[in-house]
Amino acid sequence: MRPAPDDRLVLVVEDSEVDREAIDRALSRSHPELTLEFLPDGDTVLDRLRDTTRPRPALMFLDLSMPATDGYQVLADVRADPAFADLTIIVLTSSTTSADIDRCYAAGADSYIYKPVNFALFRTVLQGAVDYWNSTEKNS
């Protein structure tokens, strides 16, 4: 039996150490109640989500451009498994092309966020995303 999603657990799939640190700093300040779990690539996402001995995240931030299994494939694989239909997936990427945005929404992304270079704006964007999806979950 799979554990219920933990609203305080956020899975972050990001290959850039600099971006992982920025996400950690930003969300630790704005949402200290959250537990962030980082995966450095897309290769282990499904194994992690299917691990019934560990808490299930309610929210996942997903980078697109990663070596081996990229974010597009992770998104497709996770959305193909009905067990994860309630997992909110926010694509967090540096790509602003409309083709990437359309492709992600078509594959089942709940939101698509561009990574700003400015840290203050980055923190604000992450805070807004978490606040929005947390309020959506509570009102469902």
N, C-alpha and C positions, 0 to 999 in steps of 0.2 A: 504494500500500500504506500502511495506517495504522500509525503507530508503536505499539509496545506501551505500555500505561499506565505512567506514571512514578509510583511509590509515594510520591515526595516532593513531587509537585505537587498542590496543592489549588486548585480553582477555586471562588471565592466570588462568588456572584451576589447582590448587595445594593445597593439604591438609596440607603440612608442612609449619608452620609459618616461620621457619628458611629459607626454600627455597624461600618462597614468598619475604622475606626481601632481600635475596641475588639477586633475579631477579630484584626487584625494584631498589636496589643500582646499579647493573650492567647496566641496561638499562637507568636509570636516568642519569648516567654519559656519556654513549656513544651515547644515542639518547634522549636528553632532550625534543625534539619536540613530543615524543610519550606520549599518555595517556594510562596508564596501569590500567586495571580493573581486580580485583582478585575475583575469586570464590573459596571458600575453599573446595568444593566437586563437584562431577559430577551430583548431584541430580537436580540442578537448571539450568544447561547449556541450555537445550532446551527452557525452559521458558524465559531465558534471551535473547537468540537469536531470539525468536519469538516476543519479546516485541517491537512493532512498534513505541512506544513512545520514545525509546532510540536509540542512534546511533548504527549502526552495525559495529562490528569489521571486519577488513580485514584479521587479523592474530590471531591465537589462539595457545598458548603453552598449552600442555595437559600432565599432569602427568598420569601414568598408575595405580600405586598402591594407591588407595584411598578407604576409607570405603564406604559402600553402593554401589552407582553406580561408578564402576571403569572406568578408562580411555578407556579400550577396548569397553565397552558398550556405553560410550559417543561418541567415534569415530564412532561406528556402527550406532548409532541413528542420529548423525549429517549428516553422509554421506547418510543415507536413505531418507533424506529430500532434494529434488532437489533445494529448495530455498537457500540452503547453499553450493551449488556446487562450488561457487567462494571463499569460505572461505578457506584460507590456514591453515592447521593444522600441527603443528610441535609437535611431541611427544618428551617430555623432561623428561627423566627418568633415574633411576640408574641401570636399567636392561641392560645387554649387551648380553643376550642370543639370539642366532640366531632365535630361535622359536618365541620370542617376536617381534623381528625386522620384520620377515617375516609376522607374524600375523597382525602387524600394517600396513605394506604396502599393504597387501591383503585387509585390511578393508578400505583403502583410505587415509592413512596418506601421507602428502606431503614430510615429512622429519622425521628422527628419530635421536635424539641427546642424547648422554649419558651425564649425569650431572657430570662434573669433580668435585673432592673434593677441589682442589686448586681454590681460588676465582679469581685470575688473569686469569687463563685459562677458568674458567666458564664465566667470563665477555667477554673474547675474542670469545668464542664459541657463546654466545648469540648475540653479536654484528655482527659476521659473518652471523648468520642465518637471522637476521633482514635485514642486508644489501643485502643479496642474494635475499630474497623474495620480498623486496621492489623494487629491480632492475628488477626482473622478472615481477612483476605487471605492472611496467611502460613500459616495452617492449612488453607487450601482446597486 
